[in-house]
Amino acid sequence: FKWYHHVFAKKMEHLVKEENPDLIICTHGFPSYLLSQLKAKGKCDVPIINVYTDFFINNLWGKEEIDFHFLPSEEVKRGLRAQSEIPLQNMMVTGIPVHEEITKTRTVKHHGNQNILIAGGSSGLGNIMDFYNDLKDARHFHYFVLCGKNQKLYEEIKGWELQHVTPIPYISSRTEMNELYEQVDAIVTKPGGITVSEALRKNLPIFVHSALPGQEEVNLRYLTERNLVQELKTDQSLESQLQEVLQDADKMNTLYNAIAAYHKEIEAQTPEELLAVVNWILGEKQTIGLHA
């Protein structure tokens, strides 16, 4: 990487000059790294915000040269502070930001059997296919299966013609996604930062069916240690594992208490609060309550 990163740095320098932005927001470590290198060399004076989209920070991200950090948790904030010289006033726990149309309140409107949302990312279900037979034989829950862009999967599940399994094609509308969250009692998914954050915002119990090597594995470790998700076992029935948690009052209380503790750490939760931070970074005379 060190042999050719200067090529990308030159491209980034040219892009910044061409676009002449007032503010740069990085949601990935690589551009953050390049921009921090330019700042260190005095080749970029544009304010930069790092917005982290996982529950950890890898070593690629630029740090000291970055003007502000929107952090996923208090634990990550403490870790960043311990390993860097970043002032506390330049850090804020925001959680992993989600679209404002994913509302914080959730009203259960359905009756009868509990509804389960199964999601595996925009390209389909990944290793959730291991639970295929469970879905066919299940009877205690109604399953909404997000098939993403996997049309073959959508058509196959639709061909089952089962009343308790509803396949759903790719959803691009956040409003529609929010409405779907409103209909379900729990979600089965992978530990991607955005999906998990949306589910946490909706106070949904989260069950993890698989994790890709790397970022998702690290996310899963953090989430399980905080009791924010339940990891499913591939050698046990999906439905029995869901029942074991969802029908146990003590386990549900533990889960909801963990979610409440996570939300309590967040210092800025509304678009207005985040905008106040942006205005402060840009030099506007705004009064904001930064936790020092």
VOKE-626826 format. One record per residue (C-alpha): x, y, z; residue in three letters; residue number from 1. Coordinates in Angstrom, 1 decimal, decimal comma. Last residue first. Example, Ala and Ser with C-alpha at 12.3 -4.5 7.8 and 13.67 -1.06 7.14 Angstrom:
BEGIN
[node [13,7; -1,1; 7,1]; Ser; 2]
[node [12,3; -4,5; 7,8]; Ala; 1]
% end
This chain:
BEGIN
[node [-16,2; 16,9; 27,7]; Ala; 292]
[node [-19,8; 16,4; 26,6]; His; 291]
[node [-20,6; 18,9; 23,8]; Leu; 290]
[node [-23,7; 20,9; 24,4]; Gly; 289]
[node [-24,0; 23,2; 21,5]; Ile; 288]
[node [-24,1; 27,0; 21,2]; Thr; 287]
[node [-23,7; 28,0; 17,6]; Gln; 286]
[node [-21,5; 30,8; 16,4]; Lys; 285]
[node [-20,8; 29,4; 13,0]; Glu; 284]
[node [-17,2; 28,4; 12,4]; Gly; 283]
[node [-17,7; 25,5; 10,0]; Leu; 282]
[node [-17,1; 23,0; 12,8]; Ile; 281]
[node [-19,7; 24,7; 15,0]; Trp; 280]
[node [-22,2; 24,6; 12,1]; Asn; 279]
[node [-21,5; 20,9; 11,7]; Val; 278]
[node [-22,0; 20,3; 15,4]; Val; 277]
[node [-25,3; 22,2; 15,3]; Ala; 276]
[node [-26,3; 20,1; 12,3]; Leu; 275]
[node [-25,8; 17,0; 14,4]; Leu; 274]
[node [-28,1; 18,3; 17,0]; Glu; 273]
[node [-30,8; 19,3; 14,5]; Glu; 272]
[node [-30,6; 15,9; 12,7]; Pro; 271]
[node [-31,5; 14,3; 16,1]; Thr; 270]
[node [-29,6; 11,8; 18,2]; Gln; 269]
[node [-26,5; 13,6; 19,6]; Ala; 268]
[node [-24,9; 12,4; 22,8]; Glu; 267]
[node [-25,6; 8,7; 22,5]; Ile; 266]
[node [-24,6; 6,8; 25,6]; Glu; 265]
[node [-28,2; 6,4; 26,7]; Lys; 264]
[node [-29,1; 4,6; 23,5]; His; 263]
[node [-26,7; 1,7; 24,3]; Tyr; 262]
[node [-28,0; 1,4; 27,9]; Ala; 261]
[node [-31,6; 1,2; 26,5]; Ala; 260]
[node [-30,5; -1,5; 24,1]; Ile; 259]
[node [-28,9; -3,5; 26,9]; Ala; 258]
[node [-32,0; -3,0; 29,1]; Asn; 257]
[node [-34,2; -4,3; 26,2]; Tyr; 256]
[node [-32,1; -7,4; 25,9]; Leu; 255]
[node [-32,0; -8,2; 29,6]; Thr; 254]
[node [-35,8; -7,6; 29,8]; Asn; 253]
[node [-36,3; -10,0; 26,8]; Met; 252]
[node [-34,2; -12,7; 28,5]; Lys; 251]
[node [-36,2; -12,4; 31,7]; Asp; 250]
[node [-39,6; -12,4; 29,9]; Ala; 249]
[node [-38,7; -15,6; 27,9]; Asp; 248]
[node [-41,0; -16,0; 24,9]; Gln; 247]
[node [-38,8; -14,0; 22,5]; Leu; 246]
[node [-35,5; -15,7; 23,7]; Val; 245]
[node [-36,2; -19,5; 23,5]; Glu; 244]
[node [-38,8; -18,9; 20,8]; Gln; 243]
[node [-36,2; -17,5; 18,5]; Leu; 242]
[node [-33,9; -20,4; 19,2]; Gln; 241]
[node [-36,7; -22,9; 18,6]; Ser; 240]
[node [-37,6; -21,3; 15,3]; Glu; 239]
[node [-34,1; -21,4; 13,9]; Leu; 238]
[node [-33,7; -25,0; 14,8]; Ser; 237]
[node [-30,2; -25,9; 16,1]; Gln; 236]
[node [-27,0; -26,9; 14,4]; Asp; 235]
[node [-26,5; -23,5; 12,8]; Thr; 234]
[node [-26,4; -21,7; 16,2]; Lys; 233]
[node [-27,8; -18,2; 16,3]; Leu; 232]
[node [-26,0; -15,3; 17,9]; Glu; 231]
[node [-28,2; -13,0; 20,0]; Gln; 230]
[node [-27,6; -9,3; 19,7]; Val; 229]
[node [-27,2; -6,3; 22,0]; Leu; 228]
[node [-25,9; -8,3; 24,9]; Asn; 227]
[node [-22,9; -5,9; 25,1]; Arg; 226]
[node [-20,4; -8,7; 24,6]; Glu; 225]
[node [-22,6; -10,0; 21,7]; Thr; 224]
[node [-22,5; -6,6; 20,0]; Leu; 223]
[node [-18,7; -6,1; 20,3]; Tyr; 222]
[node [-17,9; -9,6; 19,0]; Arg; 221]
[node [-20,4; -9,3; 16,2]; Leu; 220]
[node [-19,0; -6,0; 15,0]; Asn; 219]
[node [-15,5; -7,6; 14,9]; Val; 218]
[node [-16,8; -10,5; 12,9]; Glu; 217]
[node [-18,7; -8,1; 10,6]; Glu; 216]
[node [-15,6; -6,1; 9,9]; Gln; 215]
[node [-13,3; -9,0; 9,0]; Gly; 214]
[node [-14,7; -12,4; 8,0]; Pro; 213]
[node [-18,4; -12,3; 7,1]; Leu; 212]
[node [-20,9; -12,9; 9,9]; Ala; 211]
[node [-23,8; -15,3; 10,1]; Ser; 210]
[node [-27,3; -15,8; 11,5]; His; 209]
[node [-27,4; -12,9; 13,9]; Val; 208]
[node [-30,6; -12,4; 16,0]; Phe; 207]
[node [-31,6; -8,8; 16,9]; Ile; 206]
[node [-34,5; -7,9; 19,2]; Pro; 205]
[node [-36,0; -4,7; 17,9]; Leu; 204]
[node [-35,8; -1,4; 19,8]; Asn; 203]
[node [-36,5; 0,6; 16,5]; Lys; 202]
[node [-33,2; 2,5; 16,8]; Arg; 201]
[node [-31,5; -0,8; 17,6]; Leu; 200]
[node [-32,9; -2,3; 14,4]; Ala; 199]
[node [-31,6; 0,7; 12,4]; Glu; 198]
[node [-28,2; 0,4; 14,0]; Ser; 197]
[node [-28,0; -3,3; 13,2]; Val; 196]
[node [-28,8; -2,6; 9,6]; Thr; 195]
[node [-26,2; 0,2; 9,3]; Ile; 194]
[node [-23,3; -1,6; 11,1]; Gly; 193]
[node [-23,6; -5,0; 9,4]; Gly; 192]
[node [-24,0; -7,8; 11,9]; Pro; 191]
[node [-25,9; -10,2; 9,6]; Lys; 190]
[node [-29,7; -10,5; 10,0]; Thr; 189]
[node [-32,6; -12,1; 11,8]; Val; 188]
[node [-35,0; -9,3; 13,0]; Ile; 187]
[node [-37,6; -9,2; 15,8]; Ala; 186]
[node [-41,2; -8,2; 16,5]; Asp; 185]
[node [-42,1; -7,1; 13,0]; Val; 184]
[node [-44,7; -4,7; 11,5]; Gln; 183]
[node [-43,1; -1,4; 12,4]; Glu; 182]
[node [-39,8; -2,6; 10,9]; Tyr; 181]
[node [-41,6; -3,0; 7,6]; Leu; 180]
[node [-43,0; 0,6; 7,9]; Glu; 179]
[node [-39,5; 1,8; 8,4]; Asn; 178]
[node [-38,3; 0,0; 5,3]; Met; 177]
[node [-41,1; 1,6; 3,3]; Glu; 176]
[node [-40,1; 5,0; 4,5]; Thr; 175]
[node [-36,4; 4,2; 3,8]; Arg; 174]
[node [-37,3; 3,5; 0,2]; Ser; 173]
[node [-34,9; 1,3; -1,7]; Ser; 172]
[node [-36,5; -2,0; -0,9]; Ile; 171]
[node [-35,3; -5,1; -2,8]; Tyr; 170]
[node [-37,9; -7,9; -3,1]; Pro; 169]
[node [-40,0; -9,2; -0,2]; Ile; 168]
[node [-40,7; -12,9; 0,3]; Pro; 167]
[node [-43,6; -13,8; 2,7]; Thr; 166]
[node [-43,5; -17,0; 4,7]; Val; 165]
[node [-46,4; -18,0; 7,0]; His; 164]
[node [-48,9; -18,5; 4,2]; Gln; 163]
[node [-46,7; -20,8; 2,2]; Leu; 162]
[node [-46,9; -20,7; -1,5]; Glu; 161]
[node [-43,4; -22,3; -1,9]; Trp; 160]
[node [-43,2; -20,6; -5,3]; Gly; 159]
[node [-42,8; -17,2; -3,6]; Lys; 158]
[node [-39,7; -18,6; -1,9]; Ile; 157]
[node [-38,2; -19,6; -5,2]; Glu; 156]
[node [-39,2; -16,4; -7,0]; Glu; 155]
[node [-37,5; -14,3; -4,3]; Tyr; 154]
[node [-34,4; -16,4; -4,3]; Leu; 153]
[node [-34,0; -16,2; -8,1]; Lys; 152]
[node [-34,6; -12,4; -7,9]; Gln; 151]
[node [-31,6; -11,9; -5,5]; Asn; 150]
[node [-31,6; -8,1; -5,5]; Lys; 149]
[node [-32,6; -8,0; -1,8]; Gly; 148]
[node [-34,5; -11,1; -0,7]; Cys; 147]
[node [-35,9; -9,7; 2,5]; Leu; 146]
[node [-37,8; -12,6; 4,0]; Val; 145]
[node [-40,9; -11,7; 6,1]; Phe; 144]
[node [-41,5; -14,7; 8,4]; Tyr; 143]
[node [-44,7; -15,3; 10,3]; His; 142]
[node [-44,0; -17,1; 13,6]; Phe; 141]
[node [-45,0; -20,3; 15,4]; His; 140]
[node [-45,4; -22,6; 12,4]; Arg; 139]
[node [-42,0; -23,4; 11,0]; Ala; 138]
[node [-41,6; -26,4; 8,6]; Asp; 137]
[node [-40,7; -24,4; 5,4]; Lys; 136]
[node [-38,7; -21,8; 7,4]; Leu; 135]
[node [-36,8; -24,5; 9,2]; Asp; 134]
[node [-35,9; -26,2; 5,9]; Asn; 133]
[node [-34,4; -23,0; 4,6]; Tyr; 132]
[node [-32,3; -22,3; 7,7]; Phe; 131]
[node [-29,0; -23,0; 6,1]; Asp; 130]
[node [-30,0; -20,4; 3,4]; Met; 129]
[node [-29,3; -17,9; 6,1]; Ile; 128]
[node [-25,7; -18,2; 5,0]; Asn; 127]
[node [-26,0; -15,3; 2,5]; Gly; 126]
[node [-29,5; -13,9; 2,4]; Leu; 125]
[node [-29,7; -11,7; -0,7]; Gly; 124]
[node [-27,7; -9,0; -2,5]; Ser; 123]
[node [-29,0; -6,1; -0,5]; Ser; 122]
[node [-28,0; -7,5; 2,9]; Gly; 121]
[node [-29,1; -10,7; 4,7]; Gly; 120]
[node [-32,5; -9,9; 6,2]; Ala; 119]
[node [-35,1; -12,1; 7,9]; Ile; 118]
[node [-37,9; -10,1; 9,5]; Leu; 117]
[node [-39,9; -12,1; 12,1]; Ile; 116]
[node [-43,6; -11,5; 12,9]; Asn; 115]
[node [-45,3; -12,7; 16,1]; Gln; 114]
[node [-48,5; -14,7; 15,7]; Asn; 113]
[node [-51,8; -13,0; 16,4]; Gly; 112]
[node [-52,2; -9,2; 16,2]; His; 111]
[node [-50,5; -6,4; 14,3]; His; 110]
[node [-50,1; -2,7; 15,2]; Lys; 109]
[node [-46,9; -2,7; 17,3]; Val; 108]
[node [-45,9; 0,9; 17,6]; Thr; 107]
[node [-42,3; 1,7; 17,2]; Arg; 106]
[node [-40,7; 5,1; 18,1]; Thr; 105]
[node [-37,2; 6,0; 17,0]; Lys; 104]
[node [-38,2; 6,6; 13,4]; Thr; 103]
[node [-36,2; 5,3; 10,4]; Ile; 102]
[node [-37,2; 8,3; 8,2]; Glu; 101]
[node [-34,2; 10,2; 9,8]; Glu; 100]
[node [-31,8; 7,9; 8,0]; His; 99]
[node [-29,4; 6,1; 10,3]; Val; 98]
[node [-26,2; 7,4; 11,9]; Pro; 97]
[node [-24,0; 4,8; 13,6]; Ile; 96]
[node [-24,2; 5,9; 17,2]; Gly; 95]
[node [-23,7; 9,6; 17,7]; Thr; 94]
[node [-21,0; 9,6; 20,4]; Val; 93]
[node [-19,1; 12,9; 19,9]; Met; 92]
[node [-15,5; 13,7; 19,6]; Met; 91]
[node [-13,7; 17,0; 18,9]; Asn; 90]
[node [-14,4; 18,3; 22,4]; Gln; 89]
[node [-12,6; 15,4; 23,8]; Leu; 88]
[node [-9,3; 16,6; 22,2]; Pro; 87]
[node [-7,6; 14,1; 19,9]; Ile; 86]
[node [-4,1; 13,1; 21,1]; Glu; 85]
[node [-4,6; 9,5; 20,2]; Ser; 84]
[node [-4,6; 5,9; 21,6]; Gln; 83]
[node [-6,5; 6,5; 24,8]; Ala; 82]
[node [-9,0; 9,0; 23,2]; Arg; 81]
[node [-9,8; 6,5; 20,5]; Leu; 80]
[node [-10,5; 3,8; 23,0]; Gly; 79]
[node [-12,6; 5,9; 25,2]; Arg; 78]
[node [-14,7; 7,0; 22,1]; Lys; 77]
[node [-15,0; 3,4; 21,0]; Val; 76]
[node [-16,4; 2,4; 24,4]; Glu; 75]
[node [-18,8; 5,4; 24,3]; Glu; 74]
[node [-20,3; 4,1; 21,1]; Ser; 73]
[node [-20,5; 4,6; 17,3]; Pro; 72]
[node [-18,4; 7,8; 17,1]; Leu; 71]
[node [-18,9; 10,9; 15,0]; Phe; 70]
[node [-15,3; 12,3; 15,0]; His; 69]
[node [-14,3; 15,9; 14,3]; Phe; 68]
[node [-11,4; 17,8; 12,8]; Asp; 67]
[node [-9,3; 15,0; 11,3]; Ile; 66]
[node [-5,5; 15,4; 11,6]; Glu; 65]
[node [-5,3; 13,4; 14,8]; Glu; 64]
[node [-7,3; 10,4; 13,3]; Lys; 63]
[node [-7,1; 9,2; 9,7]; Gly; 62]
[node [-8,7; 5,8; 9,4]; Trp; 61]
[node [-6,6; 2,8; 8,3]; Leu; 60]
[node [-6,0; 1,5; 11,8]; Asn; 59]
[node [-9,5; 0,1; 12,2]; Asn; 58]
[node [-12,2; 1,8; 14,3]; Ile; 57]
[node [-14,9; -0,3; 15,9]; Phe; 56]
[node [-18,7; -0,6; 16,0]; Phe; 55]
[node [-19,0; 0,0; 12,2]; Asp; 54]
[node [-20,2; 2,9; 10,2]; Thr; 53]
[node [-17,8; 5,6; 11,5]; Tyr; 52]
[node [-18,4; 9,2; 10,5]; Val; 51]
[node [-15,1; 11,0; 10,3]; Asn; 50]
[node [-15,6; 14,7; 9,9]; Ile; 49]
[node [-13,2; 16,9; 7,9]; Ile; 48]
[node [-12,8; 20,7; 7,8]; Pro; 47]
[node [-11,0; 21,9; 4,6]; Val; 46]
[node [-7,4; 23,1; 5,0]; Asp; 45]
[node [-5,8; 20,6; 2,6]; Cys; 44]
[node [-2,2; 20,5; 1,3]; Lys; 43]
[node [-0,5; 21,4; 4,6]; Gly; 42]
[node [1,5; 18,2; 4,7]; Lys; 41]
[node [-0,4; 16,8; 7,7]; Ala; 40]
[node [-3,7; 17,8; 6,0]; Lys; 39]
[node [-2,8; 15,9; 2,9]; Leu; 38]
[node [-2,0; 12,8; 5,0]; Gln; 37]
[node [-5,3; 13,2; 6,9]; Ser; 36]
[node [-7,1; 13,4; 3,5]; Leu; 35]
[node [-5,6; 10,1; 2,3]; Leu; 34]
[node [-6,4; 8,3; 5,6]; Tyr; 33]
[node [-10,0; 9,6; 5,7]; Ser; 32]
[node [-10,4; 8,6; 2,0]; Pro; 31]
[node [-9,4; 5,0; 3,0]; Phe; 30]
[node [-11,3; 4,7; 6,3]; Gly; 29]
[node [-14,8; 5,0; 5,0]; His; 28]
[node [-17,7; 7,3; 6,0]; Thr; 27]
[node [-15,7; 10,5; 5,5]; Cys; 26]
[node [-17,5; 13,8; 5,6]; Ile; 25]
[node [-15,7; 16,8; 3,9]; Ile; 24]
[node [-16,8; 20,4; 4,6]; Leu; 23]
[node [-16,8; 23,6; 2,7]; Asp; 22]
[node [-15,9; 21,9; -0,6]; Pro; 21]
[node [-13,7; 23,2; -3,4]; Asn; 20]
[node [-14,8; 20,6; -5,9]; Glu; 19]
[node [-11,7; 20,9; -8,1]; Glu; 18]
[node [-9,2; 21,6; -5,4]; Lys; 17]
[node [-10,5; 18,7; -3,3]; Val; 16]
[node [-10,5; 16,3; -6,3]; Leu; 15]
[node [-6,9; 17,2; -7,2]; His; 14]
[node [-5,7; 16,5; -3,7]; Glu; 13]
[node [-7,6; 13,2; -3,7]; Met; 12]
[node [-6,0; 12,2; -7,0]; Lys; 11]
[node [-2,6; 13,1; -5,6]; Lys; 10]
[node [-3,3; 11,1; -2,5]; Ala; 9]
[node [-4,4; 8,1; -4,6]; Phe; 8]
[node [-1,0; 8,2; -6,4]; Val; 7]
[node [0,8; 8,7; -3,0]; His; 6]
[node [-0,9; 5,4; -1,8]; His; 5]
[node [1,2; 3,5; -4,4]; Tyr; 4]
[node [4,2; 2,1; -2,6]; Trp; 3]
[node [2,8; 2,4; 0,9]; Lys; 2]
[node [0,0; 0,0; 0,0]; Phe; 1]
% end
